[in-house]
Amino acid sequence: MSLGPDLVEMARQGAAYVDKIVRGANPGDLPVEQPTRYELHVNLKTAKALGLTIPQSLLLRADQVIE
C-alpha cells in the first residue's frame, strides 16, 4: 500500500505559487502550503504474495487497486 500526496494537485498548487510570484508577490511572504489531497494505492498481487488479506472496505476507498 502507498499513501501520498496527489502529484497533479501539488503541481497545480506550485503553479499558483509561481503565478503569485510573477505578479509581484514576495516569495518570503507566501505561506507554506501542505497537500490538500492524498491518494491511496493498493497492490493486491504483492499483498497476496505476502499472505496478506486486504479488507474490502479499504479496497473500496483506494484511489487505485493494482491487481
All heavy atoms as a GROMACS GRO file, in nm:
protein
  510
    1MET      N    1   0.084  -0.117   0.000
    1MET     CA    2   0.000   0.000   0.000
    1MET      C    3   0.089   0.123   0.000
    1MET      O    4   0.201   0.121   0.050
    1MET     CB    5  -0.090   0.002   0.123
    1MET     CG    6  -0.196  -0.104   0.119
    1MET     SD    7  -0.325  -0.085   0.244
    1MET     CE    8  -0.233  -0.084   0.393
    2SER      N    9   0.036   0.228  -0.054
    2SER     CA   10   0.106   0.356  -0.059
    2SER      C   11   0.005   0.468  -0.038
    2SER      O   12  -0.101   0.469  -0.099
    2SER     CB   13   0.172   0.371  -0.196
    2SER     OG   14   0.221   0.502  -0.213
    3LEU      N   15   0.040   0.558   0.052
    3LEU     CA   16  -0.042   0.676   0.076
    3LEU      C   17   0.048   0.797   0.058
    3LEU      O   18   0.152   0.809   0.123
    3LEU     CB   19  -0.100   0.675   0.217
    3LEU     CG   20  -0.186   0.795   0.255
    3LEU    CD1   21  -0.314   0.797   0.172
    3LEU    CD2   22  -0.220   0.792   0.402
    4GLY      N   23   0.010   0.884  -0.035
    4GLY     CA   24   0.092   1.001  -0.061
    4GLY      C   25   0.011   1.112  -0.124
    4GLY      O   26  -0.105   1.093  -0.161
    5PRO      N   27   0.073   1.228  -0.138
    5PRO     CA   28   0.002   1.342  -0.195
    5PRO      C   29  -0.029   1.320  -0.343
    5PRO      O   30   0.043   1.250  -0.414
    5PRO     CB   31   0.098   1.459  -0.176
    5PRO     CG   32   0.232   1.396  -0.164
    5PRO     CD   33   0.211   1.261  -0.103
    6ASP      N   34  -0.138   1.379  -0.387
    6ASP     CA   35  -0.177   1.377  -0.528
    6ASP      C   36  -0.081   1.468  -0.603
    6ASP      O   37  -0.080   1.590  -0.583
    6ASP     CB   38  -0.322   1.425  -0.541
    6ASP     CG   39  -0.373   1.424  -0.684
    6ASP    OD1   40  -0.294   1.398  -0.777
    6ASP    OD2   41  -0.493   1.449  -0.702
    7LEU      N   42   0.004   1.410  -0.689
    7LEU     CA   43   0.108   1.488  -0.756
    7LEU      C   44   0.051   1.591  -0.853
    7LEU      O   45   0.108   1.699  -0.869
    7LEU     CB   46   0.204   1.394  -0.826
    7LEU     CG   47   0.280   1.298  -0.733
    7LEU    CD1   48   0.370   1.206  -0.814
    7LEU    CD2   49   0.360   1.375  -0.630
    8VAL      N   50  -0.060   1.560  -0.916
    8VAL     CA   51  -0.122   1.657  -1.009
    8VAL      C   52  -0.170   1.779  -0.931
    8VAL      O   53  -0.149   1.894  -0.973
    8VAL     CB   54  -0.238   1.591  -1.087
    8VAL    CG1   55  -0.312   1.694  -1.170
    8VAL    CG2   56  -0.186   1.478  -1.174
    9GLU      N   57  -0.231   1.756  -0.815
    9GLU     CA   58  -0.278   1.867  -0.732
    9GLU      C   59  -0.160   1.950  -0.680
    9GLU      O   60  -0.168   2.073  -0.673
    9GLU     CB   61  -0.362   1.815  -0.616
    9GLU     CG   62  -0.425   1.922  -0.532
    9GLU     CD   63  -0.522   2.011  -0.608
    9GLU    OE1   64  -0.587   1.964  -0.702
    9GLU    OE2   65  -0.532   2.130  -0.574
   10MET      N   66  -0.051   1.884  -0.646
   10MET     CA   67   0.068   1.957  -0.600
   10MET      C   68   0.125   2.045  -0.711
   10MET      O   69   0.171   2.156  -0.685
   10MET     CB   70   0.175   1.859  -0.550
   10MET     CG   71   0.142   1.799  -0.416
   10MET     SD   72   0.271   1.690  -0.354
   10MET     CE   73   0.408   1.802  -0.339
   11ALA      N   74   0.120   1.996  -0.835
   11ALA     CA   75   0.168   2.076  -0.948
   11ALA      C   76   0.080   2.200  -0.965
   11ALA      O   77   0.131   2.310  -0.994
   11ALA     CB   78   0.168   1.993  -1.075
   12ARG      N   79  -0.051   2.184  -0.945
   12ARG     CA   80  -0.141   2.299  -0.955
   12ARG      C   81  -0.110   2.402  -0.846
   12ARG      O   82  -0.111   2.522  -0.870
   12ARG     CB   83  -0.286   2.254  -0.944
   12ARG     CG   84  -0.336   2.186  -1.068
   12ARG     CD   85  -0.486   2.158  -1.060
   12ARG     NE   86  -0.526   2.081  -1.176
   12ARG     CZ   87  -0.581   1.962  -1.171
   12ARG    NH1   88  -0.607   1.906  -1.054
   12ARG    NH2   89  -0.614   1.898  -1.280
   13GLN      N   90  -0.084   2.353  -0.724
   13GLN     CA   91  -0.050   2.445  -0.616
   13GLN      C   92   0.080   2.518  -0.647
   13GLN      O   93   0.093   2.637  -0.621
   13GLN     CB   94  -0.035   2.369  -0.484
   13GLN     CG   95  -0.166   2.331  -0.419
   13GLN     CD   96  -0.145   2.256  -0.289
   13GLN    OE1   97  -0.064   2.165  -0.281
   13GLN    NE2   98  -0.217   2.298  -0.187
   14GLY      N   99   0.177   2.446  -0.704
   14GLY     CA  100   0.304   2.508  -0.741
   14GLY      C  101   0.284   2.614  -0.847
   14GLY      O  102   0.346   2.721  -0.843
   15ALA      N  103   0.197   2.586  -0.943
   15ALA     CA  104   0.169   2.684  -1.049
   15ALA      C  105   0.105   2.809  -0.991
   15ALA      O  106   0.135   2.921  -1.034
   15ALA     CB  107   0.079   2.622  -1.155
   16ALA      N  108   0.020   2.792  -0.892
   16ALA     CA  109  -0.043   2.908  -0.828
   16ALA      C  110   0.063   2.992  -0.756
   16ALA      O  111   0.056   3.116  -0.758
   16ALA     CB  112  -0.151   2.862  -0.730
   17TYR      N  113   0.159   2.926  -0.693
   17TYR     CA  114   0.269   2.999  -0.628
   17TYR      C  115   0.348   3.080  -0.730
   17TYR      O  116   0.380   3.196  -0.708
   17TYR     CB  117   0.363   2.899  -0.558
   17TYR     CG  118   0.344   2.891  -0.410
   17TYR    CD1  119   0.224   2.852  -0.355
   17TYR    CD2  120   0.449   2.921  -0.324
   17TYR    CE1  121   0.207   2.843  -0.219
   17TYR    CE2  122   0.433   2.912  -0.188
   17TYR     CZ  123   0.312   2.872  -0.135
   17TYR     OH  124   0.296   2.864  -0.001
   18VAL      N  125   0.382   3.014  -0.842
   18VAL     CA  126   0.459   3.082  -0.947
   18VAL      C  127   0.382   3.202  -0.998
   18VAL      O  128   0.438   3.310  -1.018
   18VAL     CB  129   0.493   2.984  -1.061
   18VAL    CG1  130   0.550   3.058  -1.181
   18VAL    CG2  131   0.591   2.878  -1.013
   19ASP      N  132   0.252   3.186  -1.017
   19ASP     CA  133   0.168   3.296  -1.064
   19ASP      C  134   0.174   3.415  -0.968
   19ASP      O  135   0.188   3.529  -1.011
   19ASP     CB  136   0.024   3.249  -1.081
   19ASP     CG  137  -0.068   3.359  -1.131
   19ASP    OD1  138  -0.039   3.416  -1.238
   19ASP    OD2  139  -0.167   3.389  -1.061
   20LYS      N  140   0.166   3.388  -0.839
   20LYS     CA  141   0.171   3.496  -0.740
   20LYS      C  142   0.306   3.567  -0.743
   20LYS      O  143   0.313   3.690  -0.733
   20LYS     CB  144   0.145   3.440  -0.600
   20LYS     CG  145   0.002   3.395  -0.578
   20LYS     CD  146  -0.015   3.332  -0.442
   20LYS     CE  147  -0.156   3.274  -0.427
   20LYS     NZ  148  -0.173   3.205  -0.298
   21ILE      N  149   0.413   3.490  -0.758
   21ILE     CA  150   0.548   3.550  -0.761
   21ILE      C  151   0.566   3.633  -0.888
   21ILE      O  152   0.620   3.744  -0.884
   21ILE     CB  153   0.655   3.440  -0.750
   21ILE    CG1  154   0.647   3.376  -0.610
   21ILE    CG2  155   0.794   3.495  -0.777
   21ILE    CD1  156   0.728   3.249  -0.595
   22VAL      N  157   0.519   3.581  -1.002
   22VAL     CA  158   0.531   3.655  -1.128
   22VAL      C  159   0.452   3.786  -1.121
   22VAL      O  160   0.493   3.887  -1.178
   22VAL     CB  161   0.483   3.567  -1.246
   22VAL    CG1  162   0.466   3.648  -1.373
   22VAL    CG2  163   0.581   3.453  -1.269
   23ARG      N  164   0.342   3.785  -1.047
   23ARG     CA  165   0.260   3.906  -1.034
   23ARG      C  166   0.314   4.003  -0.929
   23ARG      O  167   0.253   4.105  -0.902
   23ARG     CB  168   0.116   3.869  -1.001
   23ARG     CG  169   0.047   3.798  -1.114
   23ARG     CD  170  -0.092   3.754  -1.074
   23ARG     NE  171  -0.154   3.671  -1.174
   23ARG     CZ  172  -0.245   3.713  -1.260
   23ARG    NH1  173  -0.286   3.836  -1.259
   23ARG    NH2  174  -0.294   3.630  -1.349
   24GLY      N  175   0.429   3.969  -0.870
   24GLY     CA  176   0.495   4.064  -0.782
   24GLY      C  177   0.497   4.031  -0.634
   24GLY      O  178   0.550   4.108  -0.554
   25ALA      N  179   0.443   3.918  -0.594
   25ALA     CA  180   0.443   3.881  -0.452
   25ALA      C  181   0.584   3.845  -0.409
   25ALA      O  182   0.662   3.788  -0.486
   25ALA     CB  183   0.349   3.764  -0.427
   26ASN      N  184   0.617   3.880  -0.286
   26ASN     CA  185   0.746   3.844  -0.229
   26ASN      C  186   0.740   3.698  -0.185
   26ASN      O  187   0.657   3.662  -0.102
   26ASN     CB  188   0.776   3.935  -0.110
   26ASN     CG  189   0.912   3.907  -0.050
   26ASN    OD1  190   0.985   3.821  -0.095
   26ASN    ND2  191   0.944   3.982   0.054
   27PRO      N  192   0.829   3.611  -0.239
   27PRO     CA  193   0.823   3.469  -0.203
   27PRO      C  194   0.834   3.444  -0.052
   27PRO      O  195   0.773   3.351   0.000
   27PRO     CB  196   0.943   3.408  -0.276
   27PRO     CG  197   0.970   3.501  -0.389
   27PRO     CD  198   0.932   3.637  -0.339
   28GLY      N  199   0.906   3.528   0.019
   28GLY     CA  200   0.919   3.513   0.163
   28GLY      C  201   0.791   3.542   0.238
   28GLY      O  202   0.776   3.499   0.354
   29ASP      N  203   0.698   3.613   0.175
   29ASP     CA  204   0.571   3.645   0.240
   29ASP      C  205   0.462   3.542   0.213
   29ASP      O  206   0.357   3.545   0.278
   29ASP     CB  207   0.521   3.782   0.192
   29ASP     CG  208   0.612   3.895   0.238
   29ASP    OD1  209   0.685   3.876   0.338
   29ASP    OD2  210   0.609   4.002   0.174
   30LEU      N  211   0.485   3.451   0.120
   30LEU     CA  212   0.385   3.350   0.087
   30LEU      C  213   0.383   3.239   0.193
   30LEU      O  214   0.488   3.196   0.239
   30LEU     CB  215   0.413   3.288  -0.050
   30LEU     CG  216   0.401   3.382  -0.170
   30LEU    CD1  217   0.441   3.311  -0.298
   30LEU    CD2  218   0.262   3.438  -0.181
   31PRO      N  219   0.266   3.193   0.232
   31PRO     CA  220   0.258   3.089   0.334
   31PRO      C  221   0.301   2.952   0.277
   31PRO      O  222   0.291   2.927   0.157
   31PRO     CB  223   0.109   3.086   0.370
   31PRO     CG  224   0.041   3.132   0.246
   31PRO     CD  225   0.134   3.235   0.186
   32VAL      N  226   0.348   2.868   0.365
   32VAL     CA  227   0.381   2.731   0.326
   32VAL      C  228   0.251   2.652   0.323
   32VAL      O  229   0.174   2.656   0.418
   32VAL     CB  230   0.480   2.668   0.426
   32VAL    CG1  231   0.505   2.521   0.393
   32VAL    CG2  232   0.611   2.746   0.428
   33GLU      N  233   0.226   2.584   0.213
   33GLU     CA  234   0.103   2.507   0.200
   33GLU      C  235   0.135   2.359   0.202
   33GLU      O  236   0.240   2.316   0.154
   33GLU     CB  237   0.032   2.540   0.068
   33GLU     CG  238  -0.025   2.680   0.065
   33GLU     CD  239  -0.106   2.706  -0.060
   33GLU    OE1  240  -0.144   2.610  -0.130
   33GLU    OE2  241  -0.132   2.824  -0.088
   34GLN      N  242   0.042   2.282   0.256
   34GLN     CA  243   0.055   2.137   0.257
   34GLN      C  244  -0.040   2.080   0.153
   34GLN      O  245  -0.137   2.147   0.114
   34GLN     CB  246   0.022   2.082   0.395
   34GLN     CG  247   0.122   2.125   0.500
   34GLN     CD  248   0.094   2.060   0.634
   34GLN    OE1  249   0.001   1.982   0.649
   34GLN    NE2  250   0.175   2.092   0.730
   35PRO      N  251  -0.014   1.957   0.110
   35PRO     CA  252  -0.106   1.895   0.013
   35PRO      C  253  -0.249   1.891   0.068
   35PRO      O  254  -0.270   1.872   0.188
   35PRO     CB  255  -0.052   1.754  -0.004
   35PRO     CG  256   0.091   1.762   0.040
   35PRO     CD  257   0.096   1.869   0.143
   36THR      N  258  -0.345   1.909  -0.021
   36THR     CA  259  -0.485   1.908   0.021
   36THR      C  260  -0.552   1.775  -0.010
   36THR      O  261  -0.659   1.747   0.042
   36THR     CB  262  -0.563   2.020  -0.051
   36THR    OG1  263  -0.548   2.002  -0.192
   36THR    CG2  264  -0.511   2.157  -0.010
   37ARG      N  265  -0.490   1.695  -0.095
   37ARG     CA  266  -0.549   1.566  -0.132
   37ARG      C  267  -0.441   1.459  -0.131
   37ARG      O  268  -0.329   1.481  -0.178
   37ARG     CB  269  -0.610   1.576  -0.272
   37ARG     CG  270  -0.667   1.446  -0.323
   37ARG     CD  271  -0.760   1.464  -0.440
   37ARG     NE  272  -0.778   1.350  -0.525
   37ARG     CZ  273  -0.810   1.227  -0.488
   37ARG    NH1  274  -0.821   1.198  -0.363
   37ARG    NH2  275  -0.826   1.130  -0.574
   38TYR      N  276  -0.475   1.344  -0.076
   38TYR     CA  277  -0.384   1.230  -0.072
   38TYR      C  278  -0.445   1.114  -0.150
   38TYR      O  279  -0.567   1.103  -0.159
   38TYR     CB  280  -0.358   1.188   0.074
   38TYR     CG  281  -0.275   1.288   0.148
   38TYR    CD1  282  -0.334   1.396   0.211
   38TYR    CD2  283  -0.138   1.277   0.155
   38TYR    CE1  284  -0.260   1.490   0.279
   38TYR    CE2  285  -0.061   1.370   0.223
   38TYR     CZ  286  -0.123   1.476   0.285
   38TYR     OH  287  -0.048   1.568   0.352
   39GLU      N  288  -0.359   1.029  -0.203
   39GLU     CA  289  -0.404   0.914  -0.280
   39GLU      C  290  -0.360   0.785  -0.210
   39GLU      O  291  -0.249   0.779  -0.156
   39GLU     CB  292  -0.344   0.915  -0.421
   39GLU     CG  293  -0.398   1.024  -0.509
   39GLU     CD  294  -0.343   1.014  -0.650
   39GLU    OE1  295  -0.230   0.964  -0.670
   39GLU    OE2  296  -0.414   1.058  -0.742
   40LEU      N  297  -0.447   0.684  -0.214
   40LEU     CA  298  -0.417   0.553  -0.159
   40LEU      C  299  -0.410   0.453  -0.273
   40LEU      O  300  -0.504   0.442  -0.353
   40LEU     CB  301  -0.526   0.511  -0.059
   40LEU     CG  302  -0.513   0.368  -0.004
   40LEU    CD1  303  -0.386   0.353   0.078
   40LEU    CD2  304  -0.636   0.333   0.078
   41HIS      N  305  -0.298   0.383  -0.283
   41HIS     CA  306  -0.279   0.281  -0.384
   41HIS      C  307  -0.256   0.148  -0.313
   41HIS      O  308  -0.179   0.142  -0.216
   41HIS     CB  309  -0.158   0.312  -0.473
   41HIS     CG  310  -0.171   0.440  -0.547
   41HIS    ND1  311  -0.202   0.446  -0.680
   41HIS    CD2  312  -0.160   0.569  -0.506
   41HIS    CE1  313  -0.207   0.572  -0.719
   41HIS    NE2  314  -0.182   0.649  -0.614
   42VAL      N  315  -0.321   0.043  -0.360
   42VAL     CA  316  -0.308  -0.090  -0.301
   42VAL      C  317  -0.263  -0.188  -0.409
   42VAL      O  318  -0.324  -0.195  -0.516
   42VAL     CB  319  -0.442  -0.137  -0.240
   42VAL    CG1  320  -0.429  -0.277  -0.183
   42VAL    CG2  321  -0.490  -0.040  -0.134
   43ASN      N  322  -0.156  -0.263  -0.380
   43ASN     CA  323  -0.106  -0.363  -0.473
   43ASN      C  324  -0.151  -0.500  -0.422
   43ASN      O  325  -0.092  -0.555  -0.329
   43ASN     CB  326   0.047  -0.354  -0.482
   43ASN     CG  327   0.103  -0.442  -0.591
   43ASN    OD1  328   0.051  -0.548  -0.618
   43ASN    ND2  329   0.211  -0.397  -0.652
   44LEU      N  330  -0.256  -0.554  -0.481
   44LEU     CA  331  -0.312  -0.682  -0.438
   44LEU      C  332  -0.219  -0.799  -0.469
   44LEU      O  333  -0.212  -0.896  -0.392
   44LEU     CB  334  -0.447  -0.707  -0.503
   44LEU     CG  335  -0.564  -0.630  -0.445
   44LEU    CD1  336  -0.692  -0.664  -0.520
   44LEU    CD2  337  -0.581  -0.662  -0.299
   45LYS      N  338  -0.147  -0.793  -0.579
   45LYS     CA  339  -0.056  -0.902  -0.616
   45LYS      C  340   0.052  -0.920  -0.510
   45LYS      O  341   0.079  -1.033  -0.466
   45LYS     CB  342   0.007  -0.873  -0.752
   45LYS     CG  343   0.097  -0.982  -0.803
   45LYS     CD  344   0.152  -0.946  -0.939
   45LYS     CE  345   0.249  -1.053  -0.988
   45LYS     NZ  346   0.308  -1.020  -1.117
   46THR      N  347   0.110  -0.811  -0.465
   46THR     CA  348   0.212  -0.818  -0.362
   46THR      C  349   0.152  -0.860  -0.229
   46THR      O  350   0.212  -0.939  -0.155
   46THR     CB  351   0.284  -0.682  -0.348
   46THR    OG1  352   0.343  -0.649  -0.474
   46THR    CG2  353   0.392  -0.688  -0.242
   47ALA      N  354   0.034  -0.810  -0.197
   47ALA     CA  355  -0.032  -0.847  -0.072
   47ALA      C  356  -0.058  -0.997  -0.068
   47ALA      O  357  -0.033  -1.063   0.034
   47ALA     CB  358  -0.163  -0.770  -0.056
   48LYS      N  359  -0.104  -1.053  -0.179
   48LYS     CA  360  -0.129  -1.197  -0.184
   48LYS      C  361   0.000  -1.276  -0.173
   48LYS      O  362   0.006  -1.379  -0.108
   48LYS     CB  363  -0.203  -1.232  -0.313
   48LYS     CG  364  -0.347  -1.188  -0.313
   48LYS     CD  365  -0.418  -1.220  -0.442
   48LYS     CE  366  -0.559  -1.163  -0.439
   48LYS     NZ  367  -0.631  -1.185  -0.566
   49ALA      N  368   0.109  -1.225  -0.236
   49ALA     CA  369   0.238  -1.294  -0.228
   49ALA      C  370   0.291  -1.294  -0.084
   49ALA      O  371   0.361  -1.388  -0.044
   49ALA     CB  372   0.339  -1.226  -0.321
   50LEU      N  373   0.256  -1.194  -0.008
   50LEU     CA  374   0.298  -1.186   0.133
   50LEU      C  375   0.200  -1.257   0.226
   50LEU      O  376   0.222  -1.263   0.347
   50LEU     CB  377   0.312  -1.039   0.176
   50LEU     CG  378   0.423  -0.961   0.108
   50LEU    CD1  379   0.413  -0.813   0.142
   50LEU    CD2  380   0.559  -1.016   0.147
   51GLY      N  381   0.090  -1.306   0.171
   51GLY     CA  382  -0.010  -1.374   0.252
   51GLY      C  383  -0.100  -1.281   0.330
   51GLY      O  384  -0.156  -1.319   0.431
   52LEU      N  385  -0.114  -1.159   0.281
   52LEU     CA  386  -0.198  -1.058   0.348
   52LEU      C  387  -0.336  -1.052   0.283
   52LEU      O  388  -0.350  -1.068   0.162
   52LEU     CB  389  -0.132  -0.920   0.341
   52LEU     CG  390   0.006  -0.907   0.402
   52LEU    CD1  391   0.063  -0.770   0.372
   52LEU    CD2  392   0.000  -0.931   0.551
   53THR      N  393  -0.435  -1.028   0.364
   53THR     CA  394  -0.570  -1.007   0.314
   53THR      C  395  -0.607  -0.861   0.338
   53THR      O  396  -0.601  -0.813   0.451
   53THR     CB  397  -0.670  -1.098   0.388
   53THR    OG1  398  -0.628  -1.233   0.372
   53THR    CG2  399  -0.810  -1.080   0.333
   54ILE      N  400  -0.644  -0.793   0.233
   54ILE     CA  401  -0.683  -0.653   0.242
   54ILE      C  402  -0.834  -0.647   0.255
   54ILE      O  403  -0.905  -0.702   0.171
   54ILE     CB  404  -0.637  -0.573   0.118
   54ILE    CG1  405  -0.488  -0.593   0.091
   54ILE    CG2  406  -0.672  -0.426   0.132
   54ILE    CD1  407  -0.397  -0.542   0.199
   55PRO      N  408  -0.886  -0.581   0.358
   55PRO     CA  409  -1.032  -0.573   0.375
   55PRO      C  410  -1.099  -0.502   0.257
   55PRO      O  411  -1.044  -0.409   0.198
   55PRO     CB  412  -1.049  -0.488   0.502
   55PRO     CG  413  -0.918  -0.492   0.571
   55PRO     CD  414  -0.815  -0.514   0.466
   56GLN      N  415  -1.217  -0.549   0.223
   56GLN     CA  416  -1.294  -0.492   0.111
   56GLN      C  417  -1.321  -0.344   0.132
   56GLN      O  418  -1.320  -0.265   0.037
   56GLN     CB  419  -1.425  -0.569   0.092
   56GLN     CG  420  -1.504  -0.528  -0.029
   56GLN     CD  421  -1.434  -0.561  -0.160
   56GLN    OE1  422  -1.351  -0.651  -0.167
   56GLN    NE2  423  -1.466  -0.487  -0.264
   57SER      N  424  -1.346  -0.305   0.258
   57SER     CA  425  -1.374  -0.164   0.286
   57SER      C  426  -1.255  -0.075   0.250
   57SER      O  427  -1.273   0.038   0.204
   57SER     CB  428  -1.411  -0.145   0.433
   57SER     OG  429  -1.304  -0.187   0.516
   58LEU      N  430  -1.133  -0.126   0.267
   58LEU     CA  431  -1.014  -0.049   0.231
   58LEU      C  432  -0.998  -0.044   0.079
   58LEU      O  433  -0.962   0.060   0.023
   58LEU     CB  434  -0.890  -0.109   0.297
   58LEU     CG  435  -0.760  -0.033   0.279
   58LEU    CD1  436  -0.771   0.106   0.340
   58LEU    CD2  437  -0.646  -0.108   0.342
   59LEU      N  438  -1.028  -0.154   0.013
   59LEU     CA  439  -1.018  -0.157  -0.133
   59LEU      C  440  -1.116  -0.060  -0.198
   59LEU      O  441  -1.087   0.001  -0.300
   59LEU     CB  442  -1.041  -0.298  -0.185
   59LEU     CG  443  -0.935  -0.401  -0.147
   59LEU    CD1  444  -0.977  -0.540  -0.195
   59LEU    CD2  445  -0.800  -0.364  -0.205
   60LEU      N  446  -1.233  -0.045  -0.137
   60LEU     CA  447  -1.333   0.048  -0.192
   60LEU      C  448  -1.289   0.194  -0.176
   60LEU      O  449  -1.327   0.279  -0.255
   60LEU     CB  450  -1.468   0.026  -0.123
   60LEU     CG  451  -1.536  -0.106  -0.155
   60LEU    CD1  452  -1.661  -0.125  -0.068
   60LEU    CD2  453  -1.571  -0.115  -0.303
   61ARG      N  454  -1.210   0.222  -0.074
   61ARG     CA  455  -1.163   0.359  -0.051
   61ARG      C  456  -1.039   0.393  -0.132
   61ARG      O  457  -1.005   0.510  -0.148
   61ARG     CB  458  -1.130   0.378   0.097
   61ARG     CG  459  -1.250   0.379   0.184
   61ARG     CD  460  -1.210   0.402   0.326
   61ARG     NE  461  -1.318   0.471   0.394
   61ARG     CZ  462  -1.306   0.531   0.508
   61ARG    NH1  463  -1.191   0.533   0.570
   61ARG    NH2  464  -1.409   0.590   0.562
   62ALA      N  465  -0.970   0.292  -0.183
   62ALA     CA  466  -0.845   0.315  -0.256
   62ALA      C  467  -0.869   0.390  -0.386
   62ALA      O  468  -0.969   0.368  -0.454
   62ALA     CB  469  -0.777   0.181  -0.284
   63ASP      N  470  -0.775   0.478  -0.420
   63ASP     CA  471  -0.782   0.550  -0.547
   63ASP      C  472  -0.742   0.460  -0.663
   63ASP      O  473  -0.790   0.475  -0.774
   63ASP     CB  474  -0.691   0.673  -0.544
   63ASP     CG  475  -0.740   0.775  -0.444
   63ASP    OD1  476  -0.850   0.830  -0.466
   63ASP    OD2  477  -0.670   0.800  -0.344
   64GLN      N  478  -0.650   0.365  -0.634
   64GLN     CA  479  -0.605   0.272  -0.738
   64GLN      C  480  -0.577   0.138  -0.673
   64GLN      O  481  -0.510   0.131  -0.570
   64GLN     CB  482  -0.479   0.324  -0.808
   64GLN     CG  483  -0.432   0.234  -0.919
   64GLN     CD  484  -0.308   0.289  -0.990
   64GLN    OE1  485  -0.244   0.381  -0.941
   64GLN    NE2  486  -0.276   0.230  -1.102
   65VAL      N  487  -0.628   0.031  -0.735
   65VAL     CA  488  -0.601  -0.105  -0.691
   65VAL      C  489  -0.525  -0.175  -0.802
   65VAL      O  490  -0.576  -0.184  -0.914
   65VAL     CB  491  -0.731  -0.182  -0.657
   65VAL    CG1  492  -0.700  -0.325  -0.618
   65VAL    CG2  493  -0.807  -0.110  -0.546
   66ILE      N  494  -0.405  -0.218  -0.771
   66ILE     CA  495  -0.319  -0.286  -0.870
   66ILE      C  496  -0.337  -0.435  -0.851
   66ILE      O  497  -0.315  -0.487  -0.742
   66ILE     CB  498  -0.171  -0.245  -0.851
   66ILE    CG1  499  -0.158  -0.094  -0.862
   66ILE    CG2  500  -0.083  -0.317  -0.952
   66ILE    CD1  501  -0.028  -0.039  -0.812
   67GLU      N  502  -0.378  -0.504  -0.957
   67GLU     CA  503  -0.406  -0.648  -0.946
   67GLU      C  504  -0.295  -0.730  -1.005
   67GLU      O  505  -0.224  -0.696  -1.088
   67GLU     CB  506  -0.537  -0.679  -1.015
   67GLU     CG  507  -0.646  -0.593  -0.958
   67GLU     CD  508  -0.780  -0.663  -0.949
   67GLU    OE1  509  -0.781  -0.785  -0.942
   67GLU    OE2  510  -0.879  -0.590  -0.948
   0.00000   0.00000   0.00000
